[in-house]
Amino acid sequence: MIAPASRKIGNYEILHKLGRGGMADVYLAVETTRGHQVALKLIEHAPDADTRDSIEAERRGALLQARLAEIDPRVVRVYDAGDAGGFFFVAMEYVEGQDLAELMRRGPLATGFAVEVAAAVARTLEHAHSLAVEQDGKEFRGIVHGDIKPKNIRIAPGGEVRVLDFGIAKALSLSRKLTRNEFGSVPYASPERLESGEVNRASDLWSLAVMLYEMVAGSQPYSGSSTEQLERRIRNRAPAAPLPESTPEPLRRILAQALSPDPAMRYPAAAAFALDLDAFREGREVSAPPLDDPDATRRTSPRAEDIEATRRTAHSPSPATVRTAAGTPRPATKRRSALAITVRVVLGLIAASMLYGLWNLAGDYRMYQRGQQLARAIESEQLTDADRIWSQWTELSRPNPSSFLLSRPRKLVEQKLLAAADQVIDTYRTTDQPVYEKDWEHARVLAAHALETDPGDAPRGRLRLAEGHIARINGTVHRSSAELRQAVEKFNDAQHLMPRSPDPQLGLARVYVYGLKDLDKAYEALGEAEKRGYRMGNREKSQLADGYRDRADRLANDSKSVKGLPAEKDQLQRAADDYKHAMELYQEVAPWGNANDSLLKLRDRLDLVNFRLMQIDSGQQQ
């Protein structure tokens, strides 16, 4: 695909390319109106049938993925999709971490971890396959992913399994089936899919089985010197490559059933696959039948190139046995010497590689042990101070903060950091106790640290909320409209990230009362907070009273510039109304705060305004 001529597509500013899949390129981008990062998938518009089909698949898949993400937290959320700048785009949640393809570059994964990941993906597939949704007036029951492979499974920094890219997902209906082989990856395609092109629930389960096999064995069950040869082997139902000797027998049975040449013998649904994987993880009996031949997984069919090599060997004499015309063998000493040197070099390289691998493995194990110690200290409350927890975590995780070996302590660290930030937020929301700038600054630091461990909406929302309060305080003190506008932006971002929280609206109300002097918007913000379950207390009523008082003061002062004109009476009447509203609110909260003092001052001001109104009504303009 041609790279975008501009670094901006619609509302998205492209940062850099993340990868490519099928006919789409995926970029890391920033949504310019809100400033949050997204994974932006782009397909350039073109008149050919393949491009039109791809865009149609992506368009449908984006809508279905958005619905699926509502019921399954492992599915990446879709924020937006459409056409802009000559491209079809899908803006999705950007998930940091490592995909399985990256993790497997170092070799096979731990069996327990591999099975845990496969079980999580199976549960997501079950949700997808059973999803009921109406789209464009048509009811769809179940969608398939269509491209399950290690590249599309990501392990987030907190250890959560996330399933990426439902872009080619299709509704499973009798009226429409995906019948194109171009979508998806051949190594993970079932024999039936390669034969007919049909993508259905069974093809998703086959892809998952291949991926599980690869995680356990460190290599795919089928290989070939070319894509054509690989496809031919899968379609011919050739036996899979041997699993490692260390593979537990129950897991061999699960994989044997999932990769059975006969589709009728495989798992009938993702839920059944997940149940067997759960049984294996918990040490219970799996439902997969016993292997007919325990040695079956250790034998493979002869490869075509091996057969051809055998034929050549049978008809070609060995160079070492070729004789001269005189009948004496040619010397092979130099060749044997060179061969011996090569063998020694290869053995040395293998030994060095093994030592390096053992060294890395030992380091990983030490890091894992230290991580478990930190987790136990947090869980047993031996370590409770959030700042100390962060200090120990940074020291522990410095070599590889996103390592899946640290999933448990990482999650606990994030929870403790967010809980400490929430103490500040909760104090502001639930008590009349003042929360100062230094408190919000500490909450900001804690949320920023939590964001480093898990770049999700929860820590990001709290970070934006704390930043909003800091900007609010500084903007009010410095009377800086720029800082006050920044506070509004931060609070709006926080509300987007925490849609059910009333806290951003409470911050907005205070900005509008004391900073931007917009009482109507303050009322609107408090109304939104009430919709989210918040009940106005003394602080908010006092804020509104202050807002009415300040607006009345401005109206009374402005009336002096139009003294003797009709506008004077209008402004004074509005000022009197605002003074009365302020007094009513102060009376509700008295003696809270300075309500009683404010009432005394307002009575004097209201008396002056009423006296002037009486003068105007009696015709005394001076």
Secondary structure, DSSP 8 states (H G I E B T S, - for coil): ----SSSEETTEEEEEEEEEETTEEEEEEEETTT--EEEEEEEE--SSHHHHHHHHHHHHHHHHHHHHHTT-TTB--EEEEEEETTEEEEEEE---SEEHHHHGGGS---HHHHHHHHHHHHHHHHHHHT-EEEETTEEEE-B--S--SGGGEEE-TTS-EEE---TT--B-BTTB----SSSS-GGG--HHHHHH----HHHHHHHHHHHHHHHHHSS-S---SSHHHHHHHHHTT-------TTS-HHHHHHHHHHT-SSGGGS-SSHHHHHHHHHHHHTT---SS---S-TTGGG-----HHHHHHHHHHHHS--GGG-B-TTS-B---HHHHHHHHHHHHHHHHHHHHHHHHHHHHHHHHHHHHHHHHHHHHHHHTTS---HHHHHHHHHHHHTT-TT-GGGHHHHHHHHHHHHHHHHHHHHHHHH--S---HHHHHHHHHHHHHHHHH--SHHHHHHHHHHHHHHHHHHHHHHT-HHHHHHHHHHHHHHHHHSTT-SHHHHHHHHIIIIIS--HHHHHHHHHHHHHTT----HHHHHHHHHHHHHHHHHHHHHHGGGTTSHHHHHHHHHHHHHHHHHHHHHHHHTTSTTHHHHHHHHHHHHHHHHHHHHHHHTT---
